[in-house]
């Protein structure tokens, strides 16, 4: 039986199924478009595959998807003794306090959703290798995500990847760290040591590929133990920009059902906000699962903002705009921030040590808040 990777069928779009078998003296390809075949042959050359039969069942895949599915099928057939994709030529990460109002999840093994998410204009996109990918698909998902990082133009969107736990985390990182990933989400964190261990694995992967820009780390707190250890987690390593929580797993562990009012999660969410701010991190709220209920989403955003969150996870492109609008500052807040920043600059030009706005002195925390507000609107 040939080994396969990918999907095909009447409901499948932007993907293909590749079947590969090592049963030929030369490399035989069939079912690919000319552009797909060129990408596949380039991959075969990199892997030094000169023989075998690859058959594609195409459902509108782009060339990079075809190459990723071919590589996954080859590795399943011949073993995983090949090097990952070549590293990127350069790496960049966004500044620590950049706006992270919306972070849109996309299943890491579904190219159609990755491409849709890339076009959604969210502040961030999360290519997910964890809960949205079944165990038997983990290997091909990390390959597809690595190819997406190397091939897709994400524009100004911050590109994130949610990795797996345990041994799978190292495998994920060896594939994605060499590519231009900017933020790594660590699921089900309970202890500071969980973050430190991931940080060390990221550093090891960086050393192997020569990467110079350390990606940001974002722990996800999803259990009672994780919530109660929120501050030590937030203080664990300097390579963190944000802290978030996952209420689906948390409420399941507590043994309760989530309610629209969110009473059951008030304490946990407040702890996450306090821990994040104590450690100088952005507090990011969990996702809102009812995709069709935009009124409920707006209420959830309002409540999250009142607690001190600065952003929220999204599971559908339709949630991105309401989330970004909901976390934008009001006109009054923007006007006040502009006045504070103008007063700061005037004081600096005059060489004054103290900054005043009218009859009130402006202390450093207020000044930082004002600058953060203006960052949200691009000023």
BARO-206054 format. One record per residue (C-alpha): residue number from 1; x, y, z; residue in three letters. Coordinates in steps of 0.02 Angstrom, whole numbers, plus 50000, padded with zeros to 5 digits. Layout:
{k->NUM, x->X, y->Y, z->Z, r->ALA}
...
END
This chain:
{k->1, x->50000, y->50000, z->50000, r->UNK}
{k->2, x->50066, y->50174, z->49958, r->UNK}
{k->3, x->50084, y->50303, z->50096, r->UNK}
{k->4, x->49974, y->50457, z->50082, r->UNK}
{k->5, x->49954, y->50633, z->50148, r->UNK}
{k->6, x->49823, y->50767, z->50124, r->UNK}
{k->7, x->49638, y->50763, z->50083, r->UNK}
{k->8, x->49528, y->50742, z->49930, r->UNK}
{k->9, x->49342, y->50724, z->49899, r->UNK}
{k->10, x->49190, y->50820, z->49839, r->UNK}
{k->11, x->49188, y->50939, z->49988, r->UNK}
{k->12, x->49376, y->50969, z->49994, r->UNK}
{k->13, x->49447, y->51133, z->49927, r->UNK}
{k->14, x->49624, y->51202, z->49910, r->UNK}
{k->15, x->49703, y->51034, z->49953, r->UNK}
{k->16, x->49752, y->50870, z->49873, r->UNK}
{k->17, x->49788, y->50691, z->49921, r->UNK}
{k->18, x->49960, y->50627, z->49874, r->UNK}
{k->19, x->49995, y->50440, z->49870, r->UNK}
{k->20, x->50179, y->50391, z->49863, r->UNK}
{k->21, x->50259, y->50221, z->49844, r->UNK}
{k->22, x->50442, y->50173, z->49821, r->UNK}
{k->23, x->50406, y->50051, z->49680, r->UNK}
{k->24, x->50491, y->50128, z->49528, r->UNK}
{k->25, x->50667, y->50152, z->49461, r->UNK}
{k->26, x->50633, y->50334, z->49418, r->UNK}
{k->27, x->50520, y->50467, z->49491, r->UNK}
{k->28, x->50347, y->50458, z->49413, r->UNK}
{k->29, x->50219, y->50596, z->49448, r->UNK}
{k->30, x->50039, y->50597, z->49392, r->UNK}
{k->31, x->49883, y->50699, z->49430, r->UNK}
{k->32, x->49979, y->50859, z->49468, r->UNK}
{k->33, x->49959, y->51024, z->49375, r->UNK}
{k->34, x->50116, y->51090, z->49292, r->UNK}
{k->35, x->50144, y->51216, z->49433, r->UNK}
{k->36, x->50117, y->51082, z->49565, r->UNK}
{k->37, x->50234, y->50962, z->49477, r->UNK}
{k->38, x->50372, y->51092, z->49470, r->UNK}
{k->39, x->50357, y->51121, z->49658, r->UNK}
{k->40, x->50352, y->50934, z->49693, r->UNK}
{k->41, x->50506, y->50900, z->49586, r->UNK}
{k->42, x->50600, y->51039, z->49678, r->UNK}
{k->43, x->50554, y->50956, z->49842, r->UNK}
{k->44, x->50606, y->50785, z->49778, r->UNK}
{k->45, x->50773, y->50857, z->49725, r->UNK}
{k->46, x->50800, y->50932, z->49899, r->UNK}
{k->47, x->50757, y->50766, z->49979, r->UNK}
{k->48, x->50865, y->50674, z->49852, r->UNK}
{k->49, x->50716, y->50568, z->49798, r->UNK}
{k->50, x->50749, y->50505, z->49621, r->UNK}
{k->51, x->50632, y->50356, z->49616, r->UNK}
{k->52, x->50455, y->50311, z->49664, r->UNK}
{k->53, x->50277, y->50344, z->49608, r->UNK}
{k->54, x->50174, y->50493, z->49668, r->UNK}
{k->55, x->49991, y->50508, z->49619, r->UNK}
{k->56, x->49891, y->50664, z->49659, r->UNK}
{k->57, x->49703, y->50681, z->49682, r->UNK}
{k->58, x->49691, y->50869, z->49664, r->UNK}
{k->59, x->49555, y->50981, z->49738, r->UNK}
{k->60, x->49627, y->51150, z->49690, r->UNK}
{k->61, x->49788, y->51150, z->49791, r->UNK}
{k->62, x->49921, y->51283, z->49769, r->UNK}
{k->63, x->50098, y->51224, z->49725, r->UNK}
{k->64, x->50164, y->51243, z->49903, r->UNK}
{k->65, x->50023, y->51134, z->49969, r->UNK}
{k->66, x->50064, y->51000, z->49840, r->UNK}
{k->67, x->50247, y->51005, z->49890, r->UNK}
{k->68, x->50204, y->50992, z->50076, r->UNK}
{k->69, x->50087, y->50844, z->50048, r->UNK}
{k->70, x->50216, y->50758, z->49939, r->UNK}
{k->71, x->50351, y->50778, z->50072, r->UNK}
{k->72, x->50236, y->50711, z->50208, r->UNK}
{k->73, x->50191, y->50558, z->50102, r->UNK}
{k->74, x->50375, y->50526, z->50063, r->UNK}
{k->75, x->50423, y->50533, z->50247, r->UNK}
{k->76, x->50284, y->50413, z->50291, r->UNK}
{k->77, x->50343, y->50291, z->50158, r->UNK}
{k->78, x->50532, y->50304, z->50177, r->UNK}
{k->79, x->50555, y->50360, z->50356, r->UNK}
{k->80, x->50586, y->50530, z->50435, r->UNK}
{k->81, x->50775, y->50535, z->50406, r->UNK}
{k->82, x->50770, y->50693, z->50301, r->UNK}
{k->83, x->50812, y->50871, z->50349, r->UNK}
{k->84, x->50666, y->50993, z->50372, r->UNK}
{k->85, x->50638, y->51139, z->50254, r->UNK}
{k->86, x->50788, y->51254, z->50230, r->UNK}
{k->87, x->50782, y->51400, z->50354, r->UNK}
{k->88, x->50720, y->51571, z->50304, r->UNK}
{k->89, x->50845, y->51700, z->50245, r->UNK}
{k->90, x->50794, y->51820, z->50383, r->UNK}
{k->91, x->50680, y->51827, z->50534, r->UNK}
{k->92, x->50584, y->51972, z->50610, r->UNK}
{k->93, x->50469, y->51986, z->50761, r->UNK}
{k->94, x->50349, y->52126, z->50803, r->UNK}
{k->95, x->50381, y->52242, z->50948, r->UNK}
{k->96, x->50322, y->52177, z->51115, r->UNK}
{k->97, x->50171, y->52292, z->51140, r->UNK}
{k->98, x->50103, y->52288, z->50962, r->UNK}
{k->99, x->49912, y->52278, z->50953, r->UNK}
{k->100, x->49851, y->52100, z->50979, r->UNK}
{k->101, x->49664, y->52132, z->50983, r->UNK}
{k->102, x->49616, y->51988, z->50868, r->UNK}
{k->103, x->49706, y->51821, z->50848, r->UNK}
{k->104, x->49621, y->51708, z->50722, r->UNK}
{k->105, x->49643, y->51519, z->50740, r->UNK}
{k->106, x->49667, y->51412, z->50584, r->UNK}
{k->107, x->49683, y->51221, z->50586, r->UNK}
{k->108, x->49863, y->51180, z->50541, r->UNK}
{k->109, x->49814, y->51036, z->50426, r->UNK}
{k->110, x->49685, y->51129, z->50320, r->UNK}
{k->111, x->49763, y->51242, z->50188, r->UNK}
{k->112, x->49595, y->51317, z->50141, r->UNK}
{k->113, x->49573, y->51387, z->50316, r->UNK}
{k->114, x->49753, y->51445, z->50325, r->UNK}
{k->115, x->49730, y->51544, z->50164, r->UNK}
{k->116, x->49564, y->51616, z->50223, r->UNK}
{k->117, x->49640, y->51668, z->50389, r->UNK}
{k->118, x->49786, y->51751, z->50301, r->UNK}
{k->119, x->49662, y->51861, z->50207, r->UNK}
{k->120, x->49558, y->51908, z->50361, r->UNK}
{k->121, x->49668, y->52057, z->50412, r->UNK}
{k->122, x->49674, y->52002, z->50594, r->UNK}
{k->123, x->49810, y->52069, z->50708, r->UNK}
{k->124, x->49872, y->51891, z->50723, r->UNK}
{k->125, x->49843, y->51720, z->50646, r->UNK}
{k->126, x->49869, y->51561, z->50746, r->UNK}
{k->127, x->49915, y->51409, z->50643, r->UNK}
{k->128, x->49860, y->51271, z->50759, r->UNK}
{k->129, x->49955, y->51108, z->50779, r->UNK}
{k->130, x->49869, y->51055, z->50940, r->UNK}
{k->131, x->49683, y->51028, z->50972, r->UNK}
{k->132, x->49622, y->51053, z->50793, r->UNK}
{k->133, x->49736, y->50916, z->50725, r->UNK}
{k->134, x->49705, y->50731, z->50761, r->UNK}
{k->135, x->49853, y->50629, z->50825, r->UNK}
{k->136, x->49876, y->50532, z->50663, r->UNK}
{k->137, x->49888, y->50695, z->50565, r->UNK}
{k->138, x->50014, y->50785, z->50676, r->UNK}
{k->139, x->50163, y->50744, z->50565, r->UNK}
{k->140, x->50088, y->50810, z->50404, r->UNK}
{k->141, x->50015, y->50962, z->50494, r->UNK}
{k->142, x->50184, y->51024, z->50554, r->UNK}
{k->143, x->50253, y->51002, z->50379, r->UNK}
{k->144, x->50108, y->51098, z->50302, r->UNK}
{k->145, x->50125, y->51238, z->50430, r->UNK}
{k->146, x->50312, y->51252, z->50396, r->UNK}
{k->147, x->50276, y->51267, z->50209, r->UNK}
{k->148, x->50141, y->51396, z->50244, r->UNK}
{k->149, x->50262, y->51500, z->50348, r->UNK}
{k->150, x->50389, y->51491, z->50207, r->UNK}
{k->151, x->50266, y->51523, z->50064, r->UNK}
{k->152, x->50113, y->51626, z->50114, r->UNK}
{k->153, x->50114, y->51817, z->50118, r->UNK}
{k->154, x->50036, y->51860, z->50286, r->UNK}
{k->155, x->50064, y->52047, z->50265, r->UNK}
{k->156, x->50067, y->52142, z->50429, r->UNK}
{k->157, x->49978, y->52002, z->50523, r->UNK}
{k->158, x->50081, y->51929, z->50664, r->UNK}
{k->159, x->50106, y->51745, z->50624, r->UNK}
{k->160, x->50087, y->51628, z->50773, r->UNK}
{k->161, x->50090, y->51440, z->50794, r->UNK}
{k->162, x->50011, y->51341, z->50936, r->UNK}
{k->163, x->50122, y->51191, z->50966, r->UNK}
{k->164, x->50088, y->51026, z->51053, r->UNK}
{k->165, x->50143, y->50968, z->51223, r->UNK}
{k->166, x->50282, y->50848, z->51272, r->UNK}
{k->167, x->50389, y->50760, z->51143, r->UNK}
{k->168, x->50282, y->50826, z->51000, r->UNK}
{k->169, x->50330, y->51004, z->51051, r->UNK}
{k->170, x->50512, y->50976, z->51003, r->UNK}
{k->171, x->50461, y->50901, z->50836, r->UNK}
{k->172, x->50347, y->51051, z->50802, r->UNK}
{k->173, x->50482, y->51176, z->50848, r->UNK}
{k->174, x->50614, y->51094, z->50740, r->UNK}
{k->175, x->50498, y->51125, z->50591, r->UNK}
{k->176, x->50429, y->51297, z->50628, r->UNK}
{k->177, x->50572, y->51390, z->50715, r->UNK}
{k->178, x->50680, y->51394, z->50556, r->UNK}
{k->179, x->50534, y->51479, z->50466, r->UNK}
{k->180, x->50472, y->51658, z->50496, r->UNK}
{k->181, x->50357, y->51618, z->50642, r->UNK}
{k->182, x->50342, y->51768, z->50758, r->UNK}
{k->183, x->50247, y->51703, z->50908, r->UNK}
{k->184, x->50231, y->51529, z->50985, r->UNK}
{k->185, x->50082, y->51481, z->51092, r->UNK}
{k->186, x->50116, y->51353, z->51229, r->UNK}
{k->187, x->49958, y->51255, z->51275, r->UNK}
{k->188, x->49903, y->51191, z->51446, r->UNK}
{k->189, x->50039, y->51278, z->51545, r->UNK}
{k->190, x->50031, y->51241, z->51731, r->UNK}
{k->191, x->50205, y->51283, z->51796, r->UNK}
{k->192, x->50341, y->51410, z->51760, r->UNK}
{k->193, x->50450, y->51261, z->51715, r->UNK}
{k->194, x->50334, y->51221, z->51569, r->UNK}
{k->195, x->50377, y->51388, z->51490, r->UNK}
{k->196, x->50562, y->51374, z->51530, r->UNK}
{k->197, x->50570, y->51202, z->51450, r->UNK}
{k->198, x->50488, y->51267, z->51291, r->UNK}
{k->199, x->50603, y->51416, z->51289, r->UNK}
{k->200, x->50754, y->51300, z->51296, r->UNK}
{k->201, x->50683, y->51195, z->51153, r->UNK}
{k->202, x->50658, y->51352, z->51048, r->UNK}
{k->203, x->50837, y->51406, z->51083, r->UNK}
{k->204, x->50903, y->51233, z->51033, r->UNK}
{k->205, x->50806, y->51240, z->50870, r->UNK}
{k->206, x->50872, y->51416, z->50838, r->UNK}
{k->207, x->51051, y->51357, z->50863, r->UNK}
{k->208, x->51026, y->51218, z->50736, r->UNK}
{k->209, x->50959, y->51331, z->50599, r->UNK}
{k->210, x->51053, y->51491, z->50638, r->UNK}
{k->211, x->50899, y->51593, z->50680, r->UNK}
{k->212, x->50939, y->51758, z->50765, r->UNK}
{k->213, x->50768, y->51834, z->50811, r->UNK}
{k->214, x->50690, y->51747, z->50961, r->UNK}
{k->215, x->50502, y->51723, z->50934, r->UNK}
{k->216, x->50385, y->51782, z->51070, r->UNK}
{k->217, x->50309, y->51651, z->51185, r->UNK}
{k->218, x->50128, y->51654, z->51244, r->UNK}
{k->219, x->50077, y->51530, z->51380, r->UNK}
{k->220, x->49895, y->51472, z->51382, r->UNK}
{k->221, x->49825, y->51438, z->51556, r->UNK}
{k->222, x->49691, y->51304, z->51544, r->UNK}
{k->223, x->49681, y->51220, z->51714, r->UNK}
{k->224, x->49652, y->51268, z->51897, r->UNK}
{k->225, x->49836, y->51236, z->51934, r->UNK}
{k->226, x->49888, y->51346, z->51789, r->UNK}
{k->227, x->49775, y->51489, z->51846, r->UNK}
{k->228, x->49839, y->51479, z->52025, r->UNK}
{k->229, x->50019, y->51484, z->51960, r->UNK}
{k->230, x->49984, y->51627, z->51839, r->UNK}
{k->231, x->50108, y->51752, z->51913, r->UNK}
{k->232, x->50255, y->51630, z->51919, r->UNK}
{k->233, x->50215, y->51579, z->51740, r->UNK}
{k->234, x->50208, y->51761, z->51685, r->UNK}
{k->235, x->50376, y->51795, z->51769, r->UNK}
{k->236, x->50461, y->51636, z->51704, r->UNK}
{k->237, x->50558, y->51695, z->51550, r->UNK}
{k->238, x->50593, y->51865, z->51469, r->UNK}
{k->239, x->50540, y->51809, z->51294, r->UNK}
{k->240, x->50354, y->51830, z->51330, r->UNK}
{k->241, x->50240, y->51967, z->51263, r->UNK}
{k->242, x->50068, y->51906, z->51318, r->UNK}
{k->243, x->49973, y->51788, z->51430, r->UNK}
{k->244, x->49807, y->51706, z->51387, r->UNK}
{k->245, x->49686, y->51574, z->51449, r->UNK}
{k->246, x->49580, y->51435, z->51378, r->UNK}
{k->247, x->49410, y->51425, z->51460, r->UNK}
{k->248, x->49348, y->51268, z->51372, r->UNK}
{k->249, x->49475, y->51156, z->51458, r->UNK}
{k->250, x->49469, y->51256, z->51619, r->UNK}
{k->251, x->49281, y->51243, z->51644, r->UNK}
{k->252, x->49288, y->51058, z->51600, r->UNK}
{k->253, x->49417, y->51029, z->51737, r->UNK}
{k->254, x->49314, y->51129, z->51861, r->UNK}
{k->255, x->49165, y->51022, z->51814, r->UNK}
{k->256, x->49047, y->51158, z->51755, r->UNK}
{k->257, x->48970, y->51219, z->51593, r->UNK}
{k->258, x->49016, y->51393, z->51528, r->UNK}
{k->259, x->48875, y->51520, z->51545, r->UNK}
{k->260, x->48840, y->51676, z->51439, r->UNK}
{k->261, x->48867, y->51783, z->51594, r->UNK}
{k->262, x->49040, y->51709, z->51627, r->UNK}
{k->263, x->49015, y->51710, z->51816, r->UNK}
{k->264, x->49108, y->51545, z->51832, r->UNK}
{k->265, x->49264, y->51617, z->51748, r->UNK}
{k->266, x->49269, y->51790, z->51827, r->UNK}
{k->267, x->49401, y->51746, z->51956, r->UNK}
{k->268, x->49513, y->51652, z->51833, r->UNK}
{k->269, x->49505, y->51791, z->51704, r->UNK}
{k->270, x->49543, y->51924, z->51835, r->UNK}
{k->271, x->49694, y->51826, z->51895, r->UNK}
{k->272, x->49761, y->51813, z->51718, r->UNK}
{k->273, x->49743, y->52002, z->51693, r->UNK}
{k->274, x->49828, y->52041, z->51858, r->UNK}
{k->275, x->49971, y->51918, z->51827, r->UNK}
{k->276, x->49999, y->51980, z->51651, r->UNK}
{k->277, x->50004, y->52163, z->51702, r->UNK}
{k->278, x->50115, y->52126, z->51852, r->UNK}
{k->279, x->50242, y->52047, z->51733, r->UNK}
{k->280, x->50226, y->52181, z->51598, r->UNK}
{k->281, x->50130, y->52069, z->51477, r->UNK}
{k->282, x->49973, y->52092, z->51374, r->UNK}
{k->283, x->49821, y->51998, z->51444, r->UNK}
{k->284, x->49727, y->51911, z->51303, r->UNK}
{k->285, x->49552, y->51840, z->51328, r->UNK}
{k->286, x->49492, y->51669, z->51272, r->UNK}
{k->287, x->49388, y->51633, z->51116, r->UNK}
{k->288, x->49199, y->51653, z->51101, r->UNK}
{k->289, x->49136, y->51488, z->51036, r->UNK}
{k->290, x->48963, y->51534, z->50968, r->UNK}
{k->291, x->49014, y->51594, z->50795, r->UNK}
{k->292, x->48839, y->51645, z->50739, r->UNK}
{k->293, x->48800, y->51747, z->50894, r->UNK}
{k->294, x->48881, y->51916, z->50856, r->UNK}
{k->295, x->48780, y->52005, z->50991, r->UNK}
{k->296, x->48845, y->51881, z->51118, r->UNK}
{k->297, x->49021, y->51908, z->51052, r->UNK}
{k->298, x->49006, y->52097, z->51072, r->UNK}
{k->299, x->48944, y->52074, z->51251, r->UNK}
{k->300, x->49091, y->51957, z->51286, r->UNK}
{k->301, x->49212, y->52086, z->51214, r->UNK}
{k->302, x->49138, y->52224, z->51322, r->UNK}
{k->303, x->49154, y->52117, z->51478, r->UNK}
{k->304, x->49333, y->52066, z->51435, r->UNK}
{k->305, x->49384, y->52246, z->51404, r->UNK}
{k->306, x->49308, y->52298, z->51571, r->UNK}
{k->307, x->49415, y->52167, z->51658, r->UNK}
{k->308, x->49574, y->52234, z->51577, r->UNK}
{k->309, x->49600, y->52119, z->51428, r->UNK}
{k->310, x->49671, y->52199, z->51271, r->UNK}
{k->311, x->49623, y->52065, z->51144, r->UNK}
{k->312, x->49527, y->51905, z->51113, r->UNK}
{k->313, x->49546, y->51744, z->51016, r->UNK}
{k->314, x->49439, y->51715, z->50861, r->UNK}
{k->315, x->49386, y->51551, z->50783, r->UNK}
{k->316, x->49304, y->51622, z->50625, r->UNK}
{k->317, x->49348, y->51768, z->50509, r->UNK}
{k->318, x->49176, y->51846, z->50544, r->UNK}
{k->319, x->49232, y->51877, z->50724, r->UNK}
{k->320, x->49387, y->51978, z->50678, r->UNK}
{k->321, x->49306, y->52147, z->50641, r->UNK}
{k->322, x->49191, y->52149, z->50795, r->UNK}
{k->323, x->49338, y->52102, z->50905, r->UNK}
{k->324, x->49452, y->52236, z->50834, r->UNK}
{k->325, x->49317, y->52368, z->50843, r->UNK}
{k->326, x->49272, y->52316, z->51020, r->UNK}
{k->327, x->49449, y->52333, z->51085, r->UNK}
{k->328, x->49481, y->52501, z->51001, r->UNK}
{k->329, x->49489, y->52647, z->51124, r->UNK}
{k->330, x->49347, y->52774, z->51127, r->UNK}
{k->331, x->49365, y->52948, z->51053, r->UNK}
{k->332, x->49377, y->53020, z->51228, r->UNK}
{k->333, x->49518, y->52900, z->51272, r->UNK}
{k->334, x->49610, y->52941, z->51111, r->UNK}
{k->335, x->49593, y->53130, z->51142, r->UNK}
{k->336, x->49657, y->53113, z->51320, r->UNK}
{k->337, x->49803, y->53005, z->51265, r->UNK}
{k->338, x->49853, y->53131, z->51132, r->UNK}
{k->339, x->49854, y->53270, z->51261, r->UNK}
{k->340, x->49959, y->53167, z->51381, r->UNK}
{k->341, x->50087, y->53120, z->51249, r->UNK}
{k->342, x->50095, y->53301, z->51187, r->UNK}
{k->343, x->50126, y->53360, z->51365, r->UNK}
{k->344, x->50264, y->53232, z->51387, r->UNK}
{k->345, x->50351, y->53286, z->51228, r->UNK}
{k->346, x->50337, y->53470, z->51275, r->UNK}
{k->347, x->50414, y->53434, z->51445, r->UNK}
{k->348, x->50556, y->53337, z->51364, r->UNK}
{k->349, x->50592, y->53480, z->51242, r->UNK}
{k->350, x->50600, y->53603, z->51386, r->UNK}
{k->351, x->50709, y->53486, z->51490, r->UNK}
{k->352, x->50581, y->53472, z->51628, r->UNK}
{k->353, x->50589, y->53324, z->51745, r->UNK}
{k->354, x->50404, y->53325, z->51787, r->UNK}
{k->355, x->50260, y->53314, z->51665, r->UNK}
{k->356, x->50095, y->53401, z->51697, r->UNK}
{k->357, x->49929, y->53407, z->51606, r->UNK}
{k->358, x->49830, y->53554, z->51673, r->UNK}
{k->359, x->49838, y->53544, z->51861, r->UNK}
{k->360, x->49877, y->53356, z->51866, r->UNK}
{k->361, x->50048, y->53275, z->51863, r->UNK}
{k->362, x->50074, y->53131, z->51741, r->UNK}
{k->363, x->50162, y->52982, z->51818, r->UNK}
{k->364, x->50252, y->52848, z->51713, r->UNK}
{k->365, x->50110, y->52718, z->51715, r->UNK}
{k->366, x->49986, y->52846, z->51649, r->UNK}
{k->367, x->50110, y->52897, z->51515, r->UNK}
{k->368, x->50135, y->52716, z->51461, r->UNK}
{k->369, x->49947, y->52690, z->51452, r->UNK}
{k->370, x->49929, y->52843, z->51341, r->UNK}
{k->371, x->50063, y->52783, z->51222, r->UNK}
{k->372, x->49982, y->52611, z->51217, r->UNK}
{k->373, x->49816, y->52689, z->51168, r->UNK}
{k->374, x->49895, y->52784, z->51024, r->UNK}
{k->375, x->49985, y->52626, z->50966, r->UNK}
{k->376, x->49815, y->52545, z->50945, r->UNK}
{k->377, x->49768, y->52676, z->50815, r->UNK}
{k->378, x->49937, y->52679, z->50730, r->UNK}
{k->379, x->50003, y->52843, z->50803, r->UNK}
END
